[in-house]
Each structure stands twice: as C-alpha cells, then as structure tokens.
Amino acid sequence: MKKIPFKTLSLSMAIFSQALIPQAVMAEPHPGKVLHDDNNCMRCHAEKPYNPTKTDSFPKLIKSIRFCNDNLGIGLFDDEIEELADYLNNTYYQHSK
C-alpha cells in the first residue's frame, strides 16, 4: 500500500471540506440587508431599534418603510421596499405575510 504524504492528505481534506459548507453560509447577503446598510437606516433607528409593537403587521411595516423613504428622499423602488421589509421582518419582526 502506497503512503500518502500528510501534507497532501491534509490539503485534500481541506479542499473537500469546503464543498460541504452549506450554500447559505457562502451565499450573498439578503438584498434587503444590503439596502438597509447602504441607506444607513440605523442612523435614525439605532437609539430605539425596530419596535414590533409599533408596526404590528407586515402591511404596517411596509407603510413605515414608505414613510421613511418618502420623507427622507431615499428613492427606493417598490421592489426594494418589499426586499427591505422582508429583511426587517425576518430579522426583527416575524410578522405573518
């Protein structure tokens, strides 16, 4: 039986183990998170982060995002508002849609 050098075996195992990492770990961030970060939403919401009692449903969450979008002149499109709402809902609110 031929011996496999330890370095070769270790490298092979390291490469193979990368294939076993779930796709979610290597996936791109949620598009809503990118919008959230790019538009610096926490500059206004940092002191009192998102409050589920204030926006107690998914439609109210969308309405709140539209309010910020319109009053701050952010310029999000409807599909971006939906993505941001989905991200915030998954991260902070967990409202049924």
SELO-73983 format. One record per residue (C-alpha): residue in three letters; x, y, z. Coordinates in nm, 3 decimals, always signed. Each point is the difference from the previous one (the first is absolute). Layout:
BEGIN
<atom residu="ALA" X="X" Y="Y" Z="Z"/>
...
END
This chain:
BEGIN
<atom residu="MET" X="+0.000" Y="+0.000" Z="+0.000"/>
<atom residu="LYS" X="+0.134" Y="+0.339" Z="-0.102"/>
<atom residu="LYS" X="+0.041" Y="+0.262" Z="+0.272"/>
<atom residu="ILE" X="-0.165" Y="+0.338" Z="-0.059"/>
<atom residu="PRO" X="+0.204" Y="+0.289" Z="+0.139"/>
<atom residu="PHE" X="-0.171" Y="+0.175" Z="+0.291"/>
<atom residu="LYS" X="+0.013" Y="+0.341" Z="-0.170"/>
<atom residu="THR" X="-0.173" Y="-0.136" Z="-0.311"/>
<atom residu="LEU" X="-0.266" Y="-0.172" Z="+0.208"/>
<atom residu="SER" X="-0.059" Y="+0.313" Z="+0.210"/>
<atom residu="LEU" X="-0.031" Y="+0.222" Z="-0.307"/>
<atom residu="SER" X="-0.240" Y="-0.243" Z="-0.165"/>
<atom residu="MET" X="-0.218" Y="-0.014" Z="+0.311"/>
<atom residu="ALA" X="-0.002" Y="+0.380" Z="+0.030"/>
<atom residu="ILE" X="-0.110" Y="+0.041" Z="-0.361"/>
<atom residu="PHE" X="-0.264" Y="-0.273" Z="+0.032"/>
<atom residu="SER" X="-0.139" Y="+0.148" Z="+0.323"/>
<atom residu="GLN" X="-0.066" Y="+0.331" Z="-0.179"/>
<atom residu="ALA" X="-0.245" Y="-0.182" Z="-0.224"/>
<atom residu="LEU" X="-0.195" Y="-0.107" Z="+0.308"/>
<atom residu="ILE" X="-0.064" Y="+0.354" Z="+0.127"/>
<atom residu="PRO" X="-0.372" Y="+0.078" Z="-0.043"/>
<atom residu="GLN" X="-0.082" Y="+0.240" Z="-0.280"/>
<atom residu="ALA" X="-0.173" Y="+0.237" Z="+0.244"/>
<atom residu="VAL" X="+0.331" Y="+0.066" Z="+0.171"/>
<atom residu="MET" X="+0.168" Y="+0.092" Z="-0.328"/>
<atom residu="ALA" X="-0.303" Y="+0.173" Z="-0.154"/>
<atom residu="GLU" X="-0.031" Y="+0.370" Z="-0.067"/>
<atom residu="PRO" X="-0.165" Y="+0.204" Z="+0.277"/>
<atom residu="HIS" X="-0.375" Y="+0.060" Z="-0.017"/>
<atom residu="PRO" X="-0.066" Y="+0.282" Z="-0.250"/>
<atom residu="GLY" X="-0.200" Y="+0.179" Z="+0.271"/>
<atom residu="LYS" X="+0.303" Y="-0.002" Z="+0.230"/>
<atom residu="VAL" X="+0.208" Y="+0.160" Z="-0.272"/>
<atom residu="LEU" X="-0.267" Y="+0.272" Z="-0.043"/>
<atom residu="HIS" X="-0.020" Y="+0.041" Z="+0.379"/>
<atom residu="ASP" X="+0.375" Y="+0.044" Z="+0.031"/>
<atom residu="ASP" X="+0.048" Y="+0.211" Z="-0.314"/>
<atom residu="ASN" X="-0.271" Y="+0.245" Z="+0.107"/>
<atom residu="ASN" X="+0.131" Y="+0.020" Z="+0.356"/>
<atom residu="CYS" X="-0.339" Y="-0.072" Z="+0.157"/>
<atom residu="MET" X="+0.160" Y="-0.036" Z="+0.343"/>
<atom residu="ARG" X="+0.101" Y="+0.368" Z="+0.005"/>
<atom residu="CYS" X="-0.363" Y="+0.068" Z="+0.101"/>
<atom residu="HIS" X="-0.093" Y="-0.335" Z="+0.154"/>
<atom residu="ALA" X="+0.311" Y="-0.072" Z="+0.210"/>
<atom residu="GLU" X="-0.122" Y="+0.154" Z="+0.325"/>
<atom residu="LYS" X="-0.334" Y="-0.181" Z="-0.011"/>
<atom residu="PRO" X="+0.037" Y="-0.293" Z="-0.238"/>
<atom residu="TYR" X="-0.297" Y="-0.137" Z="-0.183"/>
<atom residu="ASN" X="-0.305" Y="-0.036" Z="+0.224"/>
<atom residu="PRO" X="-0.244" Y="-0.283" Z="-0.083"/>
<atom residu="THR" X="-0.277" Y="+0.163" Z="+0.206"/>
<atom residu="LYS" X="+0.008" Y="+0.313" Z="-0.216"/>
<atom residu="THR" X="-0.021" Y="-0.191" Z="-0.326"/>
<atom residu="ASP" X="-0.206" Y="-0.300" Z="+0.105"/>
<atom residu="SER" X="-0.062" Y="-0.142" Z="-0.349"/>
<atom residu="PHE" X="+0.187" Y="-0.044" Z="-0.326"/>
<atom residu="PRO" X="-0.215" Y="+0.262" Z="-0.182"/>
<atom residu="LYS" X="+0.077" Y="+0.253" Z="+0.277"/>
<atom residu="LEU" X="+0.369" Y="-0.081" Z="-0.035"/>
<atom residu="ILE" X="-0.016" Y="+0.080" Z="-0.372"/>
<atom residu="LYS" X="-0.191" Y="+0.319" Z="+0.080"/>
<atom residu="SER" X="+0.273" Y="+0.103" Z="+0.246"/>
<atom residu="ILE" X="+0.272" Y="-0.064" Z="-0.257"/>
<atom residu="ARG" X="-0.193" Y="+0.207" Z="-0.256"/>
<atom residu="PHE" X="-0.025" Y="+0.280" Z="+0.257"/>
<atom residu="CYS" X="+0.379" Y="+0.004" Z="+0.046"/>
<atom residu="ASN" X="+0.057" Y="-0.033" Z="-0.373"/>
<atom residu="ASP" X="-0.229" Y="+0.292" Z="-0.085"/>
<atom residu="ASN" X="+0.096" Y="+0.234" Z="+0.284"/>
<atom residu="LEU" X="+0.374" Y="-0.054" Z="-0.022"/>
<atom residu="GLY" X="+0.011" Y="-0.006" Z="-0.379"/>
<atom residu="ILE" X="+0.176" Y="-0.336" Z="-0.007"/>
<atom residu="GLY" X="-0.135" Y="-0.096" Z="-0.342"/>
<atom residu="LEU" X="-0.073" Y="-0.369" Z="+0.044"/>
<atom residu="PHE" X="-0.211" Y="-0.170" Z="-0.266"/>
<atom residu="ASP" X="-0.302" Y="-0.213" Z="+0.097"/>
<atom residu="ASP" X="+0.192" Y="-0.327" Z="-0.044"/>
<atom residu="GLU" X="+0.280" Y="+0.133" Z="+0.221"/>
<atom residu="ILE" X="-0.252" Y="+0.099" Z="+0.267"/>
<atom residu="GLU" X="-0.131" Y="-0.359" Z="-0.010"/>
<atom residu="GLU" X="+0.356" Y="-0.138" Z="+0.032"/>
<atom residu="LEU" X="+0.077" Y="+0.230" Z="+0.291"/>
<atom residu="ALA" X="-0.329" Y="-0.091" Z="+0.169"/>
<atom residu="ASP" X="+0.074" Y="-0.370" Z="-0.046"/>
<atom residu="TYR" X="+0.346" Y="+0.041" Z="+0.154"/>
<atom residu="LEU" X="-0.128" Y="+0.204" Z="+0.296"/>
<atom residu="ASN" X="-0.286" Y="-0.241" Z="+0.054"/>
<atom residu="ASN" X="+0.230" Y="-0.303" Z="+0.000"/>
<atom residu="THR" X="+0.256" Y="+0.171" Z="+0.224"/>
<atom residu="TYR" X="-0.211" Y="+0.199" Z="+0.248"/>
<atom residu="TYR" X="-0.375" Y="-0.047" Z="-0.031"/>
<atom residu="GLN" X="-0.108" Y="-0.349" Z="-0.114"/>
<atom residu="HIS" X="-0.347" Y="+0.117" Z="-0.114"/>
<atom residu="SER" X="-0.203" Y="-0.234" Z="-0.216"/>
<atom residu="LYS" X="-0.030" Y="+0.127" Z="-0.355"/>
END
